[in-house]
Every structure is written in C-alpha cells, then in structure tokens.
C-alpha cells in the first residue's frame, strides 16, 4: 500500500532552483534511502514534504491527501514527522519537556512511557537539560520527540551525523524496530553503508534530480554510480 506519492515536485529558495521534478513513492513499513553529496537537495526534499519550503510545482499525496497548501503543523497532524538534521534539541528544556512540547494527542501507541521504554537512556536522564546529553542521546531524544506525534511516516534527515559507531548502530536498530511496527521512513543519509544496510530501496539525488534508483544490493555493486554521484 502506498503511503506517500511524490509527483514531479519543483522547489526553490528565492530564485535558486533546487528540486527539479523529483518523483518517488513510499509504501507502508518501507524504508526509502536518499543519498547524494552535500548541496544536492536532500534537506530541501525534507523541507518540501513537511511544508517548511513548499514546492512551487508538482504535488505530494500522503494517504490520499494532497499536501499542497498545508502548513507544517497541519502536515504533522496528518501523520508526518521530521527528525531534523542537527537534532535541534531545546537546550533550556529537560528531556521530558523536550518530548512533550510537541505532543498533540494524535491517536497511537507513542506516549512518554513508550518512548522511555524504547529509549532507556532517556528515562535515566528524564530531568537532564537537553544540552547535557551526548550526541547519541540527543539523537534518541530527537527521534523520540518526533514519535510523540504518532506519525505514520517519519522523515529522518542525516540521523547518524556526528555519532560514534556505537550510536550509529543504535540508530540502525531503531529504524528496523520502527519498520517492524509498520512505520514508513524516508531516510536521508551521507553514510552509504548505513543507508545500504537499513533501506529497502535507494534513490540518489544530484543537482536536484533523482539520477539513480535501485535496490541497495544493486547500488552496492555499481562502482560507476557510486564514484560519479557519491565520490566513493
């Protein structure tokens, strides 16, 4: 079952033409990886889908509803949540406050107790300020905060950036557990091996266009594509 269908979206920053006709689909319980060098439009894709930088042309259909013209909070209420690049934790709030600040009562299994069960280190640091956590703990908090909205589709923008190998492995385990619960995930990553391991299908963005789409195993074997578009 298709969760999200993106049809030829074109997104600009002012006069700068960033996304140039991007199309793809995500099914229920599917992890779609998006790879590409810096500046190729990956974060703009996330911003387009959540409504921060709406496309000027094309459309995104989420569970049969056109997202065009909807504001970010309306898109969130429909069941899409963003784990932003850089985590963007509220430094002045403690862990519990960070988790509950965006809670909006949407029906689902995710609540504070469930988050603490899913991420035991957060429970141990429930009263710690957000800026007193390690990078890995902050990433757990960013994911937990997004889950508190009870999304059907999770947008994850560079979730392993700046993390130790141990926490990278933890994020991978989280993705697989969420997938097992039927959640759809759009995963933007720079870490090729992580994306190959945790994605069901891969797209590569280059200059705002999808230039390669394949199963992870096929991309892994395609030396020319990896060299040309990922510098590997």
Secondary structure by P-SEA (a helix, b strand, c coil): cccbbbcbbbbbcccccccccccccccccbbbbbbbcccccaaaaaaaaacccccccbbbbccccccccccaaaaaaabbbbbcccccccccccaaaaaacccccccccccaaaaaaacaaaaaacccccccccaaaaaaaaaaaaacccccbbbbccccccccaaaaaaaaaaaaaaaaabbbbbcccccaaaaaacccbbbbbccccccccccaaaaaacaaaaaacccc
